[in-house]
């Protein structure tokens, strides 16, 4: 309604630029018609010109002279060539890579040839499903654990790993970064076990594995020799290695050390890449300690996680390990986990506990996990370790195990001082099988009773007696919900608590309390023993 009448508009009228454009268009059409009449048509000369150009291009490029440009030579120049050739178009988008973990289905079992074929078929379907959904499957992790593979079954699996999921794809094993080959030759005769190890390990020789787990296989010296594909063959990529419960003797550990000390392409030892080394329960003794010390001598600041426990290392061998750690100096700055349980660092052996403490000083600012269980530390050793942990002023420690170290109330006081001063976010504290007594118990509880981080506290077999239990119950009653508010597990077994005290503990701590089936109410510890003697 805003627009006034529009009854006076001549659609044939031309004004300004429109008038000029109309005149130019008319002149151009006239000139084109004149040229066409005098030359016999524009397409004749253009035909010759394009033909010459195509011939020249063919001679240079060495390709067929048939092209999109010659397909319709009579077309106007603006249309010559038509749509771009398929090869000239933007390349098709590649299918997105989809990481896949391959793991045999089912529970623990012995795998024969027939079962291996079923597993392979299951894996092929897994890969095909990814392809059907528009992805490109890349096997990044392979888990073979908790099965026992016959040599023929291992051969079938190895052939699958060497095959390609699609005609233009690389072998299945080529993209693998993690291999869990733990516990896969159980109950096999030695010859069969070695054949299985060799077949499956060789299947990954051309991979670039960052993590290898060969734990729970009875390797021994022959087994180490059967696994070059996933040990020495991964010199340029291996970062995490686990060899736990493998029955490695001192000689076998020397072989492992030789592999990890061997130079890589850049002339650095393979051990220099390692961020994680786990050797547990191999009973390799002092000789194994010496081999492990050799490995540590080639490690670098990449190292973050060390487990060398359950090896039955004696005083001499344990000293070599402690010294090797100490010699690493600043290269321990990234170490966050250290497990040396079941070695021997007695304080009266010159340099042993001292060297270990020196190493802990270097990693204390970032150390989150420390296990020194059954290490013959005694009170003096505990004093050195606690001082080392306190050296940085603060501590990120979340797990501490000093069980089985003959700690008395004096050792407990050193620990209490560390916990009170540094206030680490400790979630797990294990102190079983020491000699803390009532006084040591009071020192420990006093330093953690208000901790919001404690989740697991183990004080079993510490000669506590009924008075310690009463003190614990009183503290819980007074503090209420502020008493270790996030506690999930507490172990007090084996401390000679009377039956009625055990019942009270079970009521107060409910499911948090571990079994209390080992309490001799007639046992007398600490002050109770003295009172009994005086009486």
N, C-alpha and C positions, 0 to 999 in steps of 0.2 A: 504493500500500500504506500510505501515511501516513494516509489518510482512514479514519476509523472507520465502522461501519455507519450507513446513512442510511435506516432502515426506518420511521421515525416522522415523516413529513412530509405534511401535509394541504394539497394544492394549492389548495383553495378558501378557505383561511384568509386573512384580510386583517388586517394589523397597522399601526398608526401612520398615516403619511401615505398609505399605499395605501388604507386604509379610508376616510379623509376624501375622497380624490380620487374614489373610486367613488361615494360619496354625492353629491358635487357634480355629477358627470357625470349621474347619474340625475335630479336636480332640474332641470338645464338642459334635458334632453331633454323633460321634462314641460312646462315653460314654453313651449318652442318649438312643441310640438304644440297647446297651447291658443291661442297667438297665430295660428297658421295657420288654425285652425277659425273664429276670430272675425273675421279680416280678409280672408279669402278667398285667402290665399297671399301670400308676401313679394315675388314677382316682378312683381305688377301695378304697385305704387307705384314700384318700382325702374325699371321700363320707362319710366314717365313722366319720372322724375327724370333718367335717363341721356339720354333723348331731348332734354330741355330743355338739358342741358349740352352735348350735341353740337352743337345748333343754335347756341348762343351761341359755342362755339369756332369754328364754321365762319364766322360773321359776322365774328369778329375776325381770324382767320388767313387768310380768303379761300381756303380749300381745300375740296375735296369733303367732304360730310358722311359719306360712306361711310368707315368706319374699322374697325380691328381691334376697338374697344370695342363696336360695335354688331353684330358678326358673330354672337354667340350671347348674346342678352339674357336668355335663360332660365337661363344658367349662374349658379352661386353667385358672390357678390362676389369671392371669392378667385380665380376663374377668368376674370373679365371681362377681355377684351382679349387673352387667349391669349398666345402668344409675342410678343416685341417685334418691331415691323416691321423690315424689312431696313434701312430708312434710319436706324433708331435704333440698330442694332447698331454695334459698333466697326468703323471703316473698315478695308477690306482692306489688308494690308501692301503698300507700294509695292515694285515690283521694284528690286533693288539696281542702282545705276548701275555700269556696267562701262566703264572708259576704253578707247578704241580708237585705234590709230594706222592711218591709211590710207596705203598706199604701193603704187604700181602694181607688179604682179609683172613679173619678167623683167629682162633686162639692158638696157644702154643701147640706145635705139632711137628712130626717128622715129615719132611717134604720129599716125595719120590718124583720120578719122571712125569707120571700122569698128573699129579697135583701141581707140579711146576707149570705144565701146559695150561691148566686152569687159571693159575695166577697170572700168566702172561696174557691170556684172553681177557681176564678181568682188567688188567692194565691197559690193553689196547682199547677196550670199550671206554675206559676213563679218558684216554687221550682223544678218541673219536668224538666223544660228547663235547669236548671243548671246541674242536674243529667245527662241528655242526652248529655250535652257538656263535660262530663267527670269530673265534679266537685262535691264536697260534700257541699250542701247548709247549711249554718249556719245563722239563723236569729239573727242578732245582734241588730236590732232596729225595734221598732213597733210604728207606728204613727196612732192613732185613732182619732185625732183631727178633729174638724169642722164637725162632724156628730152627730146625736142624735139617740142613739140605744135603741130600746125597750128591755124590760127584756128578751123576747124570742130570739131576735136577739143577745143580749149579751151572752146568753147561748150557742148559736150555735158557736159564735166566740171563746168562752172559751173552748169548746170541741175541736175545731181545734187546739188551742194553746197547749192543753194537749196531742194531738196525735203526732205520729211520721211520718215524711215525707217518710221514707223507713222502712222496717221491722226491720233492725238492728240499726236504728238511735234513738237518744234520743228525747224527746218531743220537739216540735217546740219552745216552750218558754224557754227551758233550757239554750240556749246560749244568750238570750237577755241581753243587757247591757243598752239600752236606751228605755224608755217608755214615749211617749207623749200621755197622756190621758186627755189632756186639752179639754174643751168645748165639752163634749160628752153626756150630759144629758139635754140639753136645752129644755125647754117647757114640760118636763115630770112631771107628778104628783110626789110629794115627795116620795111616796112608790115605784113607778116605778124607779125613779132616784136612790134611794138607792139600789134597787135590781140590777140595771145595774152596778153601781159602784162595788158592792160586787162581782158579777160574773166575771167581767173583771179584777179586782185587784187580786182576788184569783187565777186567771189563771197564775199569775206570782209569786206566793208565793215561788216557789222553784227555781226561777231564781236568778241570782246575779247581780241585777240592780245597775248600777253606777249612773244613772240619771233618775229622775222621775219628770214629769210635770203634775200637777193636776189643773192647773190654769183654770179660767173661768168656773168652776163648782160650783153650789150653794151648798157647802158642809155643812157649819155649824157644830155643834157638832155631829149630827147624821152621817153626811158624813165622818167626820174624823174616826168615829168608824167603818164605812163600808169599810175602805181602809187599814186594817192591813197588807194585803198581800204585798203592795208596800211601806208601811211606816215601821212599826216595823219589818216586815218580811225580810227587807233588811239591818238589823243591821250590817252585816259583810261586806257590799259592797257599800252602798249608799254614794255618794260623792257630788251629785248636786241635790238640791231640790227646786222646784218652786211651790209656793202656792199663786198665784196672782189673785185678783178679785174673791175670794171665799166666800165673805160674812162672814169671820171669826170674831166672836165676841171675847171679852176678854176671855170668858169661853172656846171657841174653841181654842184660842191661848194657853191657859193653857194646853189643851189636847195635842196639838202639842209639847209643851215644855216637857210634861211628856214622850212622845214617844222618843224625841231626847235626853233626859237626861238619859233614861234607860240604864243600863250597857249592854255591849255586852259580847260575850264569853270571851274576854280578860279583862273584868271588866272595860273597858273604855266606856265612854258615846258615844252613836251613833253620837252625834254632833261633837265629836272629829275627825271624818273622813271627815266631810264636807269641801269641797273647795268652794262651792257656795250655798248661801241661798237667795232666792228671796221671799219677802212678800210685795205685792203691792196692794193698793186700797182695803184694808179689813176693814177700819173704826173701828179698834178694840180699839182705844182710849188709855187712860193711862194704862188700864188693859192689853191690848195687848203689850204695851211697857214693862211692868213689866215681862210678859212672855218671850218676846224676849230677855230681859236682862238676864233671867235665861239661855236661850239657849246659848247666847254669853259666859256666864260663864263656859261653858263646851267645847267651841271651842278651837282649837289649831292653831299652825302655818301653818296648812294645808289650812286655810281659805284665799281665794284670791278674792272673789267676794261677796259683801253684798249689798242687796237691802231691805230696810225697809222704804218704802215711801207710801204716800197716806193713812196713817193710822189715821190721825187726832189726833196724839199724842199731849197732852198739855204740859205745862211747867214741871210738876212733872214727867210725864212719859218719856218725852224726856231726862230729866236729868238722869234718870235711864239708858237709852240707852247709853248716852254719857259717863257716869261713867263706865258702863260695858266694853265699848270699850277701855277706858283709862286703866282699870284694866288689860286688856289683855297684855299690855306692849309689850314686844318683840315678842309676838305671832302674832302681826300685821305686822311683817316684810315682809310677802309675799302678803299682800293685795294690789291689783291693781285697784279695783273698789269699790267705796263707794257711795251709793245713799240713802240719808236720807231726801229727799224732803218731804215737808208738815209735818214736825215736828216743834218743837219750842225750839230755843236756844237763847233766848234774853240775851243780855249782862248784863242787870241789875239784872237778877236772878243769885244769887251767884253760881259760879261753873259750870254753864251749858255750856256756850261757851268755858270756860277755859278747861273743861274736854274734850270737843270735839277737841279743838286745841291740847291738849296733845296726843290724839289718832292719829291725823293727823301727828304730828311730827314723830311718830313711823313708819308710812307707807309712808311718803312723798318721800323717795328715790326711790320707785317703783310705786307710785300711778299714774295711767294713766287716771282715770275717777273719777270726783267728782261732785255730784249733791246735792246742798244745797238750792234748790229752795223753796221759801215760808217758810223759817225757822226763820223769825223774827230776823235776825242777826244784822241789823243796822250797822252803820259805825264801832263801836267798835268791834263787832263780826267779821266783815270783816277784820279788822286790825289783829285780833288774827289768823284768818284762813290763811291770806296771809303770816303772819310771820311764821306760822307753815310750810306752803308750801315752804318757802324760807330757812328753817332751814338747809337743806342739801347742800345748795350752788347751786345745780342744780336740775332740776325737769323734769321727763319724761311726765308730765301732757299733755294730748291731748284733754280732754273734761272738761270744767268748766262751771257750771250753778249756778249763784248767783242771779237769777231773783227773783223779789218780796220780797226783803229784806230791802226796805226803804233806799237804799244807796243814799247818796248825793255826791257832789264833793269830800268831805273828804274821803269817802269810795272808790271812783274811784281812788284817788291818791294812796291809799294803794295797790290797785290792780295793778295800773300802775307801782309802784315800784317793785312789784313781777315779773311782766312780763318783765320789762326792765333789772332787775338784773339776774334773773335765765334763761331767754329766753327759756321757755319750748316749745316743738314742738306742741303748741296748734293748733288744727284743728277746734275746736268748742268752741265759747264763747257766752254764753247766759246771757244777762243782762236786759231783758225786765222788765217793770213794776217797775222801781225804780224812783229815783228823781235826776238823774245825772245832768240835765241841761246842758247849754253850756260849763261850765268849766269842769264838769265831763266827758262830751263827748270828749272834747279836750284832756283830760288826757288819756282816753282809746285809742282813735284813734292814738295819738302820740306814744303809745307803741306797736301798732300792724300794723301800716300802711305799714311798710316795711317787715312784716313777710312773709316768703315764705310758712309757714305751714297753715295759717288761710284759712279755706274753708267755714266756716259758722259763721256769725256775726249777732247777734240779739240784737237790741237796741230799739225795739218798746216801745211806751208809757213811755218815759223818760223825757217829758217836755223839749224837745230840742229847738224847734222853728226854724224859717227860717234861722237865722244866723248860726246855727250848720250845716244845710244842705248846705249853701253856703261854709262854711269852708271845708266840705267834698268834694264838687265838685272842689274847688280850689286845694286841696291836690291831688286829682285824676288827675287833669289837669297838675300839676307841675311834679308829679312823673311818670305819664304815666303807662307803663307796669310794673314798679317796685312797684306800689301801690297794696299791697296784691295780688301778681301775680296769686295765685291759688284760689282766692275767687270764690265760686260757689253760695252762698246764702247770701243776706243781707236783714235784716228786719228793716225798719225805720217807720213803720206804727204808727199812733196815736201820732204824735209829733207836730201837729199844723203847718204843712208846707203849705205855700201858693200854690195855684193850679199851678202857673207857675214854681215853684220850683219842685213840684212833676213831672211835665212834663220833666224838665231837668234831674231829677234823673232817670226817666224811659228811657230816651234816652242814658244816660251815662252807666247805669248798666244793661239795657236790661232785659234779662230773669233772671238775678241774683236777681233782686229786687222783694221782696214779694209784695203782694197786698197792695195798698196804699189807701184803701177805707175808712179809718177812720182818716181823717185829717181835723180839724176845723181851717181853715185859720184865723179865728177871735181870736183864742186862743193866749194868750201872755204868754211866759215863760221866766224866768230868766231875762237877761239883757233887753229883749224886754219889759217885764212887767214894769221894773224900768223906762225905757225910756218913756213908755206910761204914767206912773204916773207923771214923771217930766214934760212932755209935757202938 
